[in-house]
Amino acid sequence: MKQRIMRGNRAMKREYDFSKAVRGKFYRKGAELRLPIYLDAKLQEQVERLAEKNGKDVGEMVNQFVRKEVQSSNR
């Protein structure tokens, strides 16, 4: 019986067999990492309302807020 290590509520094997693995199978040169950013529910509702009021996409509004904050912190 193989030993397992508990990580949170998930069991992990002590060892994994990577002998048939393919290095770089999902690597894409030049690919950009897009960070998923989650807002708390109340804040998201407020941003959605502001975006609708201003005729913008939620992503545009969030980018606008973050850009403004970054510019003010660089002063």
Secondary structure, DSSP 8 states (H G I E B T S, - for coil): ---EEEETTEEEES----TT--TTTT--TT----------HHHHHHHHHHHHHHT--HHHHHHHHHHHHHHHHT-
